[in-house]
């Protein structure tokens, strides 16, 4: 086969894949649109009755809702048992509707307690109790569209199974501001530069296919061009403004929007807060990073065998903070551990702005996308027990407990963590009681209170995993169950990817225990292992997709990070954007590889993580 033939063959396959993807996306969008209820403003009007008893309406500037719409929205929320309703204008422009439908599945997200609260960003109907618990100010000025998008994500957390969406024909809103697109994408937790680069790459591929492959390529280009009309015309309740014009000019509009977003500089933190953070990090780094490490140990912390060997060395590929880290492996038991280990001050430095502060929003987005994993963990107990009092150790902001309530609605879930997020979980109602502190320090206070304790990706973060297991023995009642999930250091992909294997997670992970080691430690403490999962515990996208993300971050770390030691010049910002754009094909390939890897892991029961369920025996 000649080079020209091979190129034509690849183009034909690319065009066929594009047609399939666009067709599936069109069908999915129409299904999701059909799941959006339409408010019926008809009904008797009683001027003596206040339109919003027990409710608050929050709108973006320029958005107006008539009284009939308000009454219809309250009636719909009451009838459906909703506490938050995102009102979608019937005249919302076509691209905004399509963008919303890519993210929002109204039927699934209504019952998925961990699903993010994506909305149109125009008007929110909020019950008074949710408004009060979320700490909202009734006198605050109207938020922007981006502000309302962020607000719905917050409110969905306070009403995880009582948030809904509805098309509101009586809602009037101004035309969208193209200059605000990047800001609104960031509000949804999406990277504007990366998405715009992907959009430009997609447009270029469609153009190439259309020119090189008349049949499949033309079909793909036509389907993309006509997609707004195919999804939205005719659509029950929706009458997108300028649908015909938007359809006819879609390629040019998409190109213009992508280029404008790429040209938009990244958002900068508020000047005062950014300056304070930078000053604090500069002071911390003035004495170097050596003081954050303990002396290197010469034996294994698990079995005390001498002379461990280096497994991998790496910098901080997660945040790009200064410092280098070494993981060593015991020749005798296979335990992998950070050596030299971080001091408590070092842990404070490297954890800062990861799960809270600057990184809090990103961490919440990642944790909020693991609903299926959370349910699988909770379901593991079903053949063995019905939990009544469950303590989730290392709960962070309580995402697991929130999802597990759907599996075990009669169970009381409490959470323990070092961070402030555990109190937010209590305010949201995701957990009943929050405990902040070290588990071993609180174990005596909680002795015998729980029939179930879980540690999901927690032990590897701790300084002394064996002390954590001893604490679990104290807290569990006789016959209670301990559920543990960990990265698997015996994963072959870890050796293949080296420092770019995400589960190494340096500098946070201090210990990675092979399953055999952990089972021996549990047996020594009077536990019987009831279930062991490897393939079912595999974390998708933690291998190849994670490797691409870490490599891109290493090539061009964020120059605006407050710990950056080099000034954030325009050139450095442009270089980071360019690296992220060039990584788009790598992300696409990595996603395909990870999906294949996950299927193989499930089939062979060999993934990048494992779960153990153990029972504390009587006596």
Secondary structure, 3 states (H helix, E strand, C coil): CCHHHHHHHHHHHHHHHHHHHHHHHHHHHHHHHHCCEECCCCCCCCCCCCCCCCEEEEECCCCEECHHHHHHHHHHHHHHCCCEEEEEECCCCHHHHHHHHHHCCHHHHHHCCCCCCCCCCCEEEEEHHHHHHCCCCCCCCCCCHHHHHHHHHHHHHHCCCCEEEEEECCEECCCCCHHHHHHHHHHCCCCHHHHHHHHHHHHHHHHHHHHHCCCHHHHHHHHHHHHHHHHHCCCCCCCCCCHHHHHHCHHHHHHHHHHHHHHCCCCCCCHHHHHHHHHHHHHHHCCCCHHHECCCCCECCCCCCECCEEEEEEECCCCCCCCEEEEEECCCCCCEEECCCECHHHHHHHHCCCCCHHHHHHHHHHHCCCHHHHHHHHHCCCCCCCCCEEEEECCCCCHHHHHHHHHCCCCEEEEEECCCHHHHHHHHCCCCCEEECCHHHHCCCCCCCEEEEEEECCHHHCCCHHHHHHHHHHHEEEEEEEEEEEECCCCHHHHHHHHHCHHHCCCCCCEECCHHHHHHHHHHCCEEEEEEECHHHCCCCCCHHHHHHHHHHHHCCCCCCCCCCCCCCHHHHHHHHHHHHHCHHHHHHHHHHHHHHHHHHHHHCCCCEEEEEEEECCC
